[in-house]
């Protein structure tokens, strides 16, 4: 039998905070660290359905907050199903039953984000599950999301002056919440090591999306725009037999699922649709592969209380350039991400050739979804 698989998802973990964190930097020195993974969706449901299937929601049907049950499970096979078919015991502990695809799980547990101590709960789960010969465990650390939900989402709207004028307060609030993930991970990894699971497990520590601290009026948290503070995530792979390595090349979180399958030497099931993601194993082995365009989309609620049923804000990007298409008002934005990482200077229609290249790529992706 192959390795166990443990995925620990830090909900709302910002890349910039992980880069500055002593704890995450220690983790980086022990892992294959992807320092520029781009999420498909800047909210958990679309983001994690894409991770589990290795495919964009524009093809799987799960492209919004409302579309969990539109996931085309007869066309797209999840990592859980692959592992379950190979005899793995599969277990998840999550914040809500709609955040990841259910199929293939033996155990599907929901925690109360306001009451449960996730550190204790997840330590007990690891203790219990490690007795299985082979297992897949998915843990959602939801405490950052909970804090933002209670202190931001329930208090302000996307245009609250009080929120956007208090960046220092927003920053401190987020930083305190992020520290909770360090404490949690420290205890979880300590438990994993005490059971010697790091010797026979592929462990992925990742975030689904980032969270705003008031960078752009119109988005008090996440899920409204396609800017980098929510699209950039992190991924740390602890893999037996592989040396620590930082990979700064842009990758997509949809690439994680085919990477794990290749590490386990599990072939893709040809009875299902082709993946959008590609294995990152060549990069992990120190080889070079071309950077792929990353596609993201979300539904901007504008002045409504709930996001729309279908995405209306979309982006395509390289590590240097990003094109954003705002379908709700037929506008576009183009950013030079190297010179303008905060995306303040819109270069659309300034005769830059990259605009046409990215626009054609965007149209190609839309076309692919129609012909899925």
Residue pairs with C-beta under 8 A, 6 or more apart in sequence:
1 86
1 87
1 133
1 134
2 86
2 134
2 264
2 265
2 266
3 134
3 200
3 201
3 202
3 240
3 263
3 264
4 88
4 130
4 134
4 135
4 136
4 137
4 197
4 200
4 201
4 202
5 79
5 83
5 88
5 135
5 136
5 137
5 201
5 202
5 204
5 260
5 264
6 126
6 136
6 137
6 139
6 192
6 197
6 201
6 202
6 203
6 204
7 136
7 137
7 138
7 139
7 203
7 204
7 206
8 139
8 141
8 185
8 188
8 203
8 204
8 205
8 206
9 48
9 138
9 139
9 140
9 141
9 206
9 207
9 208
10 141
10 144
10 181
10 185
10 205
10 206
10 207
10 208
11 44
11 95
11 140
11 141
11 142
11 143
11 144
11 145
11 207
11 208
12 144
12 145
12 148
12 177
12 207
12 208
12 209
12 210
12 211
12 222
13 144
13 178
13 181
13 206
13 207
13 208
13 210
13 233
13 234
14 174
14 178
14 207
14 210
14 211
14 229
14 232
15 35
15 36
15 207
15 210
15 232
15 233
15 234
16 210
16 229
16 232
17 24
17 174
17 175
17 178
18 24
18 207
18 234
19 25
19 35
21 178
21 182
23 182
23 185
23 186
24 182
24 234
24 236
27 33
27 185
27 189
27 205
27 236
28 236
28 244
28 246
29 244
30 238
30 244
31 205
31 236
31 237
31 238
31 244
32 236
32 237
32 238
32 239
32 242
32 244
32 245
32 247
32 284
33 234
33 235
33 236
33 237
33 244
33 245
33 246
33 247
34 234
34 235
34 236
34 237
34 247
34 251
34 280
35 234
35 246
35 247
35 248
36 232
36 248
36 249
36 250
36 251
36 319
37 206
37 232
37 233
37 234
37 235
37 250
37 251
37 252
37 253
37 255
37 256
38 231
38 232
38 233
38 250
38 251
38 252
38 253
38 294
38 296
38 317
39 47
39 50
39 208
39 209
39 230
39 231
39 232
39 233
39 253
39 296
40 46
40 47
40 50
40 56
40 57
40 252
40 253
40 254
40 295
40 296
40 297
41 47
41 50
41 57
41 63
41 209
41 296
41 297
41 298
42 209
42 210
42 222
42 223
42 224
42 225
42 226
42 230
42 231
42 296
42 298
43 65
43 208
43 209
43 222
43 223
43 298
44 99
44 145
44 208
44 209
45 62
45 64
45 65
45 67
45 68
45 98
45 99
46 57
46 62
46 63
46 64
46 65
46 67
46 297
46 298
47 208
47 209
47 253
48 99
48 100
48 208
49 57
49 60
49 62
49 68
49 71
49 100
49 101
50 56
50 57
50 60
50 62
50 253
50 254
51 206
51 208
51 253
51 254
51 256
51 257
52 78
52 79
52 80
52 100
52 101
52 257
53 60
53 71
53 76
53 77
53 78
53 79
53 101
53 254
53 257
53 275
54 79
54 254
54 255
54 256
54 257
54 258
54 275
54 276
54 277
55 76
55 254
55 273
55 275
55 276
55 277
56 63
56 254
56 276
56 295
56 365
56 369
57 63
57 64
57 67
57 297
58 295
58 297
58 311
58 365
58 366
58 368
58 369
59 72
59 76
59 273
59 276
59 368
59 369
59 372
60 71
60 72
60 75
60 76
61 67
61 70
61 71
61 72
62 68
62 70
62 71
62 101
63 297
63 310
63 311
64 298
64 299
64 307
64 308
64 309
64 310
64 311
65 223
65 299
65 306
65 307
66 307
66 309
67 309
68 98
68 99
69 98
71 101
73 101
73 103
75 272
75 273
75 372
76 272
76 273
77 269
77 272
78 101
78 103
78 104
78 257
79 136
79 257
79 260
79 261
80 90
80 92
80 101
80 103
80 104
80 105
80 136
80 138
81 103
81 104
82 104
82 261
82 266
82 269
83 90
83 104
83 134
83 136
83 264
84 90
84 104
84 105
84 106
84 136
85 104
86 134
86 264
86 266
87 133
87 134
88 132
88 134
88 135
88 136
89 106
89 107
89 129
89 132
89 133
89 134
89 135
89 136
90 104
90 105
90 106
90 107
90 135
90 136
91 105
91 106
91 107
91 108
91 109
91 125
91 129
91 135
91 136
91 137
91 138
92 100
92 105
92 107
92 108
92 109
92 137
92 138
92 139
92 140
93 109
93 110
93 111
93 121
93 122
93 125
93 138
93 139
93 140
94 100
94 108
94 109
94 110
94 111
94 138
94 140
94 142
95 110
95 111
95 113
95 140
95 142
95 145
96 110
97 108
97 110
99 140
100 138
102 108
109 125
111 118
111 121
111 140
111 142
113 142
113 143
113 145
113 146
113 149
114 146
114 150
118 141
118 142
118 143
118 184
119 183
119 184
119 187
119 188
122 139
122 141
122 184
122 188
123 187
123 188
123 191
125 137
125 139
126 137
126 188
126 191
126 192
126 195
126 197
127 191
127 195
129 135
129 137
130 195
130 197
139 188
141 181
141 184
141 185
143 177
143 180
143 181
143 184
144 174
144 177
144 178
144 180
144 181
144 211
147 173
147 176
147 177
147 180
148 174
148 177
148 211
148 221
151 173
152 163
152 170
152 173
152 220
152 221
153 220
153 221
155 163
156 162
156 163
156 220
157 220
158 217
158 218
158 219
158 220
158 224
158 301
158 303
159 217
159 218
159 303
160 220
163 170
163 214
163 220
164 214
164 217
164 220
166 214
167 213
167 214
170 212
170 213
170 214
171 213
173 213
174 211
174 213
185 205
192 198
192 201
192 203
197 203
198 238
198 240
199 240
200 240
201 238
201 240
202 237
202 238
202 239
202 240
202 260
202 263
202 264
203 237
203 238
203 239
204 235
204 236
204 237
204 238
204 256
204 260
205 234
205 235
205 236
205 238
206 233
206 234
206 235
206 236
206 253
206 256
207 233
207 234
208 233
208 253
209 222
209 223
209 230
209 231
209 233
210 222
210 228
210 229
210 230
210 231
210 232
210 233
211 221
211 222
211 229
211 230
212 219
212 220
212 221
212 222
212 229
212 230
213 229
214 220
215 227
215 229
215 342
216 225
216 227
218 224
218 225
218 300
218 302
219 225
219 227
219 230
222 230
223 230
223 298
223 299
223 307
224 298
224 300
224 301
224 307
224 313
225 298
225 300
225 313
225 324
226 296
226 297
226 298
226 313
226 314
226 315
226 322
226 324
227 324
227 343
228 322
228 337
228 341
228 343
231 294
231 296
231 315
231 317
233 253
235 251
235 253
235 256
237 259
237 284
239 263
239 284
242 284
245 284
245 286
247 280
247 283
247 284
249 283
249 291
249 319
250 291
250 292
250 294
250 317
250 318
250 319
251 280
251 283
251 292
251 294
252 276
252 277
252 292
252 294
252 295
254 275
254 276
254 277
255 277
255 278
255 279
255 280
255 292
256 277
256 280
257 275
257 277
258 268
258 275
258 277
258 278
258 279
259 279
259 280
259 281
259 284
261 267
261 268
261 279
262 279
262 281
263 281
268 275
273 372
278 289
278 292
280 289
282 288
282 289
283 289
291 318
291 319
293 316
293 317
293 318
293 358
293 361
294 316
294 317
294 318
295 314
295 315
295 316
295 362
295 365
296 314
296 315
296 317
297 311
297 313
297 314
297 315
298 307
298 311
298 313
299 307
299 308
299 309
299 310
299 311
299 312
299 313
300 307
300 308
300 312
300 313
300 326
300 328
301 307
301 308
302 328
311 327
312 326
312 327
312 328
313 324
313 325
313 326
313 327
313 328
314 324
314 325
314 327
314 362
315 322
315 323
315 324
315 325
316 322
316 323
316 358
316 361
316 362
316 365
317 323
317 337
317 358
318 358
319 337
320 336
320 337
320 338
321 334
321 335
321 336
321 337
321 354
321 358
322 333
322 334
322 335
322 337
322 343
322 358
323 332
323 333
323 334
323 355
323 358
323 359
323 362
324 332
324 333
324 334
324 335
325 332
325 362
326 332
326 333
332 348
333 343
333 346
333 348
334 346
334 347
334 348
334 350
334 352
334 354
334 355
334 358
335 343
335 345
335 346
335 347
336 345
336 347
337 343
347 355
348 355
349 355
